[in-house]
Amino acid sequence: MSTVGRQDTPLDPGATAITVSRGLPNWLNTNRVSLAYTSYQTGQLFLVGVQPDGTVSFNQQNYVRAMGLCHDGNRLFIGSLFQIWRLENMLRPGEKGNGTFDRVFIPREAHTTGDIDIHEMGVDRTGRLIFVNTKYSCLATVDPQHSFRPLWKPDFISKLVGEDRCHLNGLAMSEGVPRYVSAVSQTDMLAGWRERRISGGVVIDVATNKVVTDQLSMPHSPRLSDGQLYVLDSGRGQIVRVDPETGSKEDIAFCPGFLRGMTIHNGYAIVTASKPRDGTFKDLPLQAEIAKRDGEPWCGIFIVNLRHGDIVEWIKLDGAVAELFDVAVVPGASCPMSLGPNTLEVESTISFDSDLPSGLTFDVKKESTSVPQ
């Protein structure tokens, strides 16, 4: 049984204007998915779907420094500034939230990690959450007693310390196990990656610790699809395919923005793009590539056909939101919504299983006392 509180106020169009390609609603409906993406810059989770009248729905909630995002079964995981949130869909099959939404994601649990700069996440075959702990240069999982439990680190990292030495950031899962990770460099000193942004970015095989390639610029989001390894060559604005055996790479598509999150569905890469900011993005090849095409950088989502490299659909954000992070598909969902952890709505949104178990008994042991004779 469930009741959903009123929906949060929509995104102020004066703060951020959102435009979409004409074919986006049809693409979402045809592929039977909705989208989720995060903006760490504004600290928001966005859910994108199609309303019954065919218009695109945008639902947003606040999660401070929302970054890594993972959909698993009927739930979402979000990495934020110092916590990992688990959101559950409270609806049963056939139910609708507020008469429109076929998924209502509620924050049910938060694991406090401290500020460890959580990047990409995945769920292994046992249901365990695995995440990239960028500040400590390792893969980790949650721990009931501690901030995290380290699971793996690159061979070139000599010590687990909160120095963000190589900017480990991306995670590719395969058959329920971590398979590949990406990092901006192979440096083993405090913030050493910042001087290695233009070249030297790596994809690493987790099982063997082999560096598959070191010919990337600020790589992110390695992904496996149909036996192929893809990664974002973010400093160049390219989606590339990498041969795991030889390390050779092939450009698939150029996107006009700093690419930092990718998911692949039905042969399409869905990627997030951010506008370059001064400092971290300065002097990257990406800027020259955009200028060569006489264009401007985007903040938004690109949907790319991996077979021929064309951008087929898009979402563009102009205004307050200038940087995005991760993206995930929500299979089978038409129009999802969520509630934030610090909203009035979540206080009045109640759900419970109304089917009481039959034959439940409680074993209550009675203490007995004896009186001396």
Kinemage of the C-alpha trace (Angstrom):
@kinemage 1
@onewidth
@group {chain A} dominant
@subgroup {mainchain}
@vectorlist {calphas} color= white
{ca met a 1} P 0.000 0.000 0.000
{ca ser a 2} L 1.361 3.425 -0.819
{ca thr a 3} L 0.524 7.109 -0.851
{ca val a 4} L 2.745 9.635 -2.581
{ca gly a 5} L 3.141 13.194 -1.360
{ca arg a 6} L 2.926 16.107 -3.767
{ca gln a 7} L 5.640 16.395 -6.384
{ca asp a 8} L 8.425 18.946 -5.930
{ca thr a 9} L 8.265 22.204 -7.863
{ca pro a 10} L 9.580 21.697 -11.408
{ca leu a 11} L 12.980 23.062 -12.380
{ca asp a 12} L 12.813 26.828 -12.760
{ca pro a 13} L 13.020 27.415 -16.519
{ca gly a 14} L 14.567 30.811 -15.807
{ca ala a 15} L 17.494 29.137 -14.051
{ca thr a 16} L 18.104 26.363 -16.590
{ca ala a 17} L 16.466 26.007 -19.982
{ca ile a 18} L 16.099 22.392 -21.108
{ca thr a 19} L 15.544 21.545 -24.752
{ca val a 20} L 15.340 18.095 -26.355
{ca ser a 21} L 15.555 16.651 -29.826
{ca arg a 22} L 12.242 16.139 -31.564
{ca gly a 23} L 12.651 12.363 -31.669
{ca leu a 24} L 13.618 11.849 -28.010
{ca pro a 25} L 10.136 10.803 -26.765
{ca asn a 26} L 9.825 8.239 -29.536
{ca trp a 27} L 13.344 6.905 -28.851
{ca leu a 28} L 12.587 6.452 -25.153
{ca asn a 29} L 9.271 4.740 -25.895
{ca thr a 30} L 10.702 2.505 -28.622
{ca asn a 31} L 13.548 1.347 -26.387
{ca arg a 32} L 11.234 1.088 -23.350
{ca val a 33} L 13.563 3.024 -21.066
{ca ser a 34} L 13.758 6.216 -19.102
{ca leu a 35} L 16.961 7.995 -18.101
{ca ala a 36} L 18.593 9.068 -14.859
{ca tyr a 37} L 21.522 11.453 -14.694
{ca thr a 38} L 23.345 13.501 -12.074
{ca ser a 39} L 24.882 16.949 -11.771
{ca tyr a 40} L 27.491 17.218 -9.052
{ca gln a 41} L 27.859 20.942 -9.769
{ca thr a 42} L 24.266 21.693 -8.693
{ca gly a 43} L 23.814 18.551 -6.584
{ca gln a 44} L 20.844 17.057 -8.404
{ca leu a 45} L 19.401 13.778 -9.628
{ca phe a 46} L 17.341 14.101 -12.818
{ca leu a 47} L 14.853 11.485 -14.033
{ca val a 48} L 13.675 11.741 -17.643
{ca gly a 49} L 10.621 9.990 -19.057
{ca val a 50} L 7.625 10.443 -21.324
{ca gln a 51} L 4.236 11.507 -19.996
{ca pro a 52} L 0.994 9.980 -21.308
{ca asp a 53} L 0.473 12.998 -23.597
{ca gly a 54} L 3.845 12.366 -25.260
{ca thr a 55} L 5.733 15.252 -23.672
{ca val a 56} L 9.079 14.723 -21.958
{ca ser a 57} L 9.032 14.706 -18.155
{ca phe a 58} L 11.938 16.016 -16.066
{ca asn a 59} L 11.913 15.282 -12.340
{ca gln a 60} L 14.777 16.567 -10.189
{ca gln a 61} L 15.774 16.149 -6.563
{ca asn a 62} L 18.681 17.443 -4.505
{ca tyr a 63} L 21.571 15.196 -3.463
{ca val a 64} L 24.632 17.211 -2.479
{ca arg a 65} L 27.407 16.672 -5.063
{ca ala a 66} L 25.488 13.863 -6.789
{ca met a 67} L 27.987 11.844 -8.835
{ca gly a 68} L 28.125 8.066 -9.365
{ca leu a 69} L 24.821 6.502 -10.362
{ca cys a 70} L 23.790 2.870 -10.680
{ca his a 71} L 20.445 1.214 -11.478
{ca asp a 72} L 19.995 -2.332 -10.226
{ca gly a 73} L 16.703 -4.186 -10.429
{ca asn a 74} L 14.185 -1.938 -8.732
{ca arg a 75} L 16.573 0.504 -7.092
{ca leu a 76} L 19.023 3.323 -7.703
{ca phe a 77} L 22.307 4.007 -5.926
{ca ile a 78} L 23.704 7.542 -5.822
{ca gly a 79} L 27.109 8.617 -4.586
{ca ser a 80} L 27.022 12.040 -2.961
{ca leu a 81} L 29.415 14.301 -1.053
{ca phe a 82} L 29.834 12.034 1.957
{ca gln a 83} L 27.136 9.359 1.615
{ca ile a 84} L 25.906 6.611 -0.688
{ca trp a 85} L 22.119 6.645 -1.035
{ca arg a 86} L 19.938 3.638 -1.828
{ca leu a 87} L 16.640 4.583 -3.479
{ca glu a 88} L 13.867 2.003 -3.819
{ca asn a 89} L 10.903 2.041 -6.176
{ca met a 90} L 7.946 1.969 -3.783
{ca leu a 91} L 5.347 0.994 -6.411
{ca arg a 92} L 4.069 -2.489 -7.051
{ca pro a 93} L 3.362 -3.670 -10.627
{ca gly a 94} L 0.459 -1.746 -12.116
{ca glu a 95} L 0.541 1.072 -9.559
{ca lys a 96} L 1.021 4.724 -10.510
{ca gly a 97} L 2.366 7.585 -8.467
{ca asn a 98} L 0.156 10.684 -8.624
{ca gly a 99} L -1.701 9.007 -11.494
{ca thr a 100} L 1.241 9.455 -13.898
{ca phe a 101} L 4.540 8.015 -12.670
{ca asp a 102} L 5.296 4.306 -13.051
{ca arg a 103} L 8.391 4.467 -10.816
{ca val a 104} L 8.636 6.382 -7.545
{ca phe a 105} L 12.145 6.175 -6.107
{ca ile a 106} L 12.359 6.838 -2.375
{ca pro a 107} L 15.595 7.262 -0.380
{ca arg a 108} L 15.531 4.314 2.036
{ca glu a 109} L 19.098 4.127 3.286
{ca ala a 110} L 22.251 6.266 3.406
{ca his a 111} L 25.692 4.870 4.177
{ca thr a 112} L 28.062 7.534 5.482
{ca thr a 113} L 31.498 7.315 3.894
{ca gly a 114} L 32.908 10.757 4.523
{ca asp a 115} L 34.214 12.824 1.630
{ca ile a 116} L 36.080 10.208 -0.428
{ca asp a 117} L 35.061 11.515 -3.877
{ca ile a 118} L 32.898 8.582 -4.969
{ca his a 119} L 32.821 8.181 -8.739
{ca glu a 120} L 31.283 5.308 -10.727
{ca met a 121} L 29.483 2.364 -9.127
{ca gly a 122} L 28.285 -1.155 -9.932
{ca val a 123} L 26.577 -4.094 -8.253
{ca asp a 124} L 28.320 -7.465 -8.271
{ca arg a 125} L 26.733 -10.903 -8.684
{ca thr a 126} L 26.166 -11.197 -4.923
{ca gly a 127} L 24.320 -7.886 -4.752
{ca arg a 128} L 27.279 -6.074 -3.197
{ca leu a 129} L 27.768 -2.442 -4.193
{ca ile a 130} L 31.228 -1.659 -5.561
{ca phe a 131} L 32.354 1.903 -6.140
{ca val a 132} L 35.385 3.854 -7.304
{ca asn a 133} L 36.944 5.543 -4.299
{ca thr a 134} L 38.779 8.252 -6.185
{ca lys a 135} L 40.321 10.014 -3.208
{ca tyr a 136} L 41.952 6.764 -2.020
{ca ser a 137} L 42.768 5.423 -5.529
{ca cys a 138} L 40.954 2.105 -5.105
{ca leu a 139} L 37.799 0.090 -5.656
{ca ala a 140} L 35.816 -0.295 -2.463
{ca thr a 141} L 32.536 -1.437 -0.965
{ca val a 142} L 30.499 -0.313 2.013
{ca asp a 143} L 31.436 -1.494 5.489
{ca pro a 144} L 29.045 -1.603 8.481
{ca gln a 145} L 31.700 -0.245 10.828
{ca his a 146} L 34.009 1.875 8.694
{ca ser a 147} L 33.733 4.450 5.947
{ca phe a 148} L 34.588 1.856 3.291
{ca arg a 149} L 36.256 -1.493 2.731
{ca pro a 150} L 39.027 -1.436 0.072
{ca leu a 151} L 38.890 -4.252 -2.499
{ca trp a 152} L 41.506 -3.475 -5.167
{ca lys a 153} L 44.051 -0.861 -6.199
{ca pro a 154} L 46.283 -0.414 -9.245
{ca asp a 155} L 49.770 -1.887 -8.939
{ca phe a 156} L 51.379 1.523 -9.373
{ca ile a 157} L 49.611 2.904 -6.273
{ca ser a 158} L 51.908 2.173 -3.334
{ca lys a 159} L 49.648 3.228 -0.483
{ca leu a 160} L 45.966 3.790 0.279
{ca val a 161} L 45.916 7.429 1.292
{ca gly a 162} L 43.461 10.250 0.612
{ca glu a 163} L 45.589 12.030 -1.977
{ca asp a 164} L 43.718 11.351 -5.267
{ca arg a 165} L 47.018 10.338 -6.839
{ca cys a 166} L 45.920 9.028 -10.266
{ca his a 167} L 42.256 10.119 -10.396
{ca leu a 168} L 40.811 6.638 -10.670
{ca asn a 169} L 37.268 7.296 -11.883
{ca gly a 170} L 35.511 4.744 -14.147
{ca leu a 171} L 34.310 1.181 -13.613
{ca ala a 172} L 33.166 -1.430 -16.140
{ca met a 173} L 31.340 -4.457 -14.746
{ca ser a 174} L 31.106 -7.754 -16.638
{ca glu a 175} L 28.933 -10.693 -15.561
{ca gly a 176} L 28.715 -9.308 -12.057
{ca val a 177} L 32.426 -8.640 -11.452
{ca pro a 178} L 34.634 -5.543 -11.923
{ca arg a 179} L 36.489 -5.903 -15.223
{ca tyr a 180} L 38.054 -2.576 -16.251
{ca val a 181} L 38.755 0.791 -14.629
{ca ser a 182} L 39.919 4.121 -16.000
{ca ala a 183} L 42.345 6.639 -14.515
{ca val a 184} L 43.781 9.926 -15.705
{ca ser a 185} L 47.387 8.863 -15.075
{ca gln a 186} L 49.708 6.331 -13.450
{ca thr a 187} L 51.100 8.795 -10.941
{ca asp a 188} L 51.755 7.776 -7.339
{ca met a 189} L 51.934 11.156 -5.635
{ca leu a 190} L 49.517 13.750 -4.288
{ca ala a 191} L 47.201 14.958 -7.103
{ca gly a 192} L 49.851 13.919 -9.617
{ca trp a 193} L 47.218 13.385 -12.290
{ca arg a 194} L 46.618 17.126 -12.663
{ca glu a 195} L 49.879 17.484 -14.596
{ca arg a 196} L 49.009 14.508 -16.825
{ca arg a 197} L 45.616 15.549 -18.197
{ca ile a 198} L 46.508 15.879 -21.878
{ca ser a 199} L 47.933 12.373 -22.348
{ca gly a 200} L 48.806 9.210 -20.439
{ca gly a 201} L 45.259 8.300 -19.395
{ca val a 202} L 44.808 4.569 -18.839
{ca val a 203} L 42.323 1.716 -18.907
{ca ile a 204} L 43.351 -1.133 -16.577
{ca asp a 205} L 42.269 -4.777 -16.519
{ca val a 206} L 41.242 -5.358 -12.887
{ca ala a 207} L 41.824 -9.119 -12.970
{ca thr a 208} L 45.427 -8.891 -14.207
{ca asn a 209} L 46.367 -5.279 -13.327
{ca lys a 210} L 47.489 -4.956 -16.954
{ca val a 211} L 47.365 -1.472 -18.459
{ca val a 212} L 45.297 -2.022 -21.609
{ca thr a 213} L 46.109 1.404 -23.051
{ca asp a 214} L 47.880 4.554 -21.867
{ca gln a 215} L 47.041 6.638 -24.935
{ca leu a 216} L 44.001 8.532 -23.605
{ca ser a 217} L 43.277 12.052 -22.408
{ca met a 218} L 41.364 12.169 -19.107
{ca pro a 219} L 39.442 8.911 -19.793
{ca his a 220} L 36.165 8.062 -18.066
{ca ser a 221} L 33.473 5.401 -18.066
{ca pro a 222} L 34.856 2.196 -19.614
{ca arg a 223} L 31.979 -0.030 -20.737
{ca leu a 224} L 31.629 -3.510 -22.225
{ca ser a 225} L 28.929 -4.166 -24.805
{ca asp a 226} L 28.595 -7.082 -27.244
{ca gly a 227} L 32.151 -8.128 -26.467
{ca gln a 228} L 33.547 -4.679 -27.294
{ca leu a 229} L 35.323 -2.322 -24.887
{ca tyr a 230} L 34.353 1.346 -25.118
{ca val a 231} L 35.645 4.315 -23.134
{ca leu a 232} L 35.277 8.086 -23.124
{ca asp a 233} L 38.445 9.840 -24.292
{ca ser a 234} L 37.141 12.875 -22.458
{ca gly a 235} L 39.992 15.302 -23.079
{ca arg a 236} L 39.388 14.851 -26.822
{ca gly a 237} L 35.588 14.685 -26.729
{ca gln a 238} L 35.573 11.232 -28.311
{ca ile a 239} L 33.815 7.939 -27.657
{ca val a 240} L 36.444 5.333 -28.558
{ca arg a 241} L 36.596 1.577 -28.941
{ca val a 242} L 39.697 -0.102 -27.482
{ca asp a 243} L 41.149 -3.485 -28.350
{ca pro a 244} L 41.859 -5.127 -24.954
{ca glu a 245} L 44.654 -7.236 -26.433
{ca thr a 246} L 46.639 -4.654 -28.383
{ca gly a 247} L 45.466 -1.411 -26.776
{ca ser a 248} L 44.734 0.125 -30.166
{ca lys a 249} L 41.849 2.584 -30.198
{ca glu a 250} L 39.304 3.665 -32.770
{ca asp a 251} L 37.323 6.902 -32.649
{ca ile a 252} L 33.564 6.272 -32.822
{ca ala a 253} L 31.973 9.688 -32.314
{ca phe a 254} L 32.880 13.245 -31.377
{ca cys a 255} L 30.590 15.032 -28.927
{ca pro a 256} L 30.956 18.774 -28.230
{ca gly a 257} L 31.519 18.724 -24.469
{ca phe a 258} L 33.588 17.183 -21.707
{ca leu a 259} L 32.292 13.594 -21.552
{ca arg a 260} L 32.128 12.039 -18.112
{ca gly a 261} L 29.397 9.376 -17.912
{ca met a 262} L 28.199 6.665 -20.291
{ca thr a 263} L 25.778 3.770 -20.408
{ca ile a 264} L 25.111 1.519 -23.408
{ca his a 265} L 21.669 0.186 -24.335
{ca asn a 266} L 20.538 -1.624 -27.508
{ca gly a 267} L 23.616 -0.508 -29.442
{ca tyr a 268} L 23.357 3.119 -28.368
{ca ala a 269} L 25.822 4.961 -26.147
{ca ile a 270} L 24.144 7.489 -23.870
{ca val a 271} L 26.716 9.991 -22.605
{ca thr a 272} L 26.746 13.098 -20.439
{ca ala a 273} L 28.564 16.224 -21.567
{ca ser a 274} L 29.678 19.258 -19.576
{ca lys a 275} L 30.856 22.702 -20.528
{ca pro a 276} L 34.618 23.057 -19.976
{ca arg a 277} L 35.592 25.076 -16.936
{ca asp a 278} L 38.796 26.963 -16.349
{ca gly a 279} L 41.536 25.032 -14.585
{ca thr a 280} L 40.920 21.308 -14.956
{ca phe a 281} L 39.755 21.468 -18.589
{ca lys a 282} L 42.024 24.263 -19.791
{ca asp a 283} L 44.223 23.567 -22.843
{ca leu a 284} L 42.747 20.116 -23.496
{ca pro a 285} L 42.530 18.966 -27.141
{ca leu a 286} L 38.729 19.174 -26.732
{ca gln a 287} L 38.797 22.971 -26.891
{ca ala a 288} L 40.669 22.986 -30.185
{ca glu a 289} L 38.345 20.342 -31.633
{ca ile a 290} L 35.257 22.432 -30.839
{ca ala a 291} L 36.888 25.576 -32.229
{ca lys a 292} L 37.886 23.719 -35.409
{ca arg a 293} L 34.225 22.850 -35.924
{ca asp a 294} L 33.203 26.480 -35.271
{ca gly a 295} L 30.958 25.371 -32.411
{ca glu a 296} L 30.253 25.852 -28.730
{ca pro a 297} L 30.520 23.296 -25.903
{ca trp a 298} L 27.328 21.657 -24.661
{ca cys a 299} L 25.983 20.614 -21.309
{ca gly a 300} L 23.567 17.769 -21.846
{ca ile a 301} L 22.988 14.204 -22.966
{ca phe a 302} L 23.944 12.683 -26.314
{ca ile a 303} L 22.500 9.407 -27.608
{ca val a 304} L 24.923 7.925 -30.145
{ca asn a 305} L 24.400 5.033 -32.533
{ca leu a 306} L 27.589 3.006 -32.004
{ca arg a 307} L 27.296 1.296 -35.366
{ca his a 308} L 27.892 4.455 -37.419
{ca gly a 309} L 28.776 7.060 -34.771
{ca asp a 310} L 25.893 9.464 -35.377
{ca ile a 311} L 24.256 11.478 -32.592
{ca val a 312} L 20.607 10.518 -33.009
{ca glu a 313} L 18.942 12.249 -30.018
{ca trp a 314} L 19.937 14.793 -27.386
{ca ile a 315} L 19.061 16.820 -24.306
{ca lys a 316} L 20.578 20.288 -23.897
{ca leu a 317} L 20.806 22.333 -20.693
{ca asp a 318} L 21.554 26.064 -20.725
{ca gly a 319} L 21.873 28.163 -17.597
{ca ala a 320} L 22.651 27.250 -13.999
{ca val a 321} L 23.376 23.596 -14.755
{ca ala a 322} L 26.632 23.519 -16.723
{ca glu a 323} L 28.203 20.204 -15.662
{ca leu a 324} L 26.796 16.674 -15.528
{ca phe a 325} L 28.349 13.494 -14.227
{ca asp a 326} L 26.820 10.017 -14.593
{ca val a 327} L 23.894 8.552 -16.520
{ca ala a 328} L 21.894 5.311 -16.293
{ca val a 329} L 18.930 3.779 -18.069
{ca val a 330} L 15.889 2.614 -16.132
{ca pro a 331} L 14.612 -0.329 -18.210
{ca gly a 332} L 10.862 -0.791 -18.559
{ca ala a 333} L 10.030 2.593 -17.020
{ca ser a 334} L 8.044 5.175 -18.973
{ca cys a 335} L 7.854 8.110 -16.571
{ca pro a 336} L 9.795 7.910 -13.287
{ca met a 337} L 9.979 10.318 -10.382
{ca ser a 338} L 11.852 10.444 -7.094
{ca leu a 339} L 11.700 12.205 -3.759
{ca gly a 340} L 14.621 13.904 -2.094
{ca pro a 341} L 15.779 13.107 1.449
{ca asn a 342} L 15.222 16.636 2.762
{ca thr a 343} L 11.802 17.399 1.307
{ca leu a 344} L 8.424 17.812 2.960
{ca glu a 345} L 7.039 15.367 0.414
{ca val a 346} L 9.100 12.461 1.707
{ca glu a 347} L 7.578 12.958 5.170
{ca ser a 348} L 4.067 12.301 3.836
{ca thr a 349} L 4.963 9.494 1.423
{ca ile a 350} L 4.197 6.194 3.140
{ca ser a 351} L 4.267 2.653 1.794
{ca phe a 352} L 4.028 -0.747 3.432
{ca asp a 353} L 3.252 -4.355 2.602
{ca ser a 354} L -0.381 -4.792 3.589
{ca asp a 355} L -0.273 -8.595 3.382
{ca leu a 356} L 0.151 -9.813 6.943
{ca pro a 357} L 1.873 -13.179 7.261
{ca ser a 358} L -0.389 -15.992 8.416
{ca gly a 359} L 0.300 -18.121 11.452
{ca leu a 360} L 2.910 -15.756 12.873
{ca thr a 361} L 3.674 -16.526 16.495
{ca phe a 362} L 6.020 -14.950 18.978
{ca asp a 363} L 8.009 -17.124 21.317
{ca val a 364} L 7.861 -15.223 24.581
{ca lys a 365} L 9.793 -16.851 27.369
{ca lys a 366} L 8.412 -16.200 30.821
{ca glu a 367} L 10.806 -15.935 33.673
{ca ser a 368} L 9.848 -17.925 36.765
{ca thr a 369} L 10.826 -17.305 40.321
{ca ser a 370} L 10.846 -19.758 43.172
{ca val a 371} L 10.135 -18.926 46.772
{ca pro a 372} L 12.338 -20.678 49.303
{ca gln a 373} L 10.391 -22.999 51.580
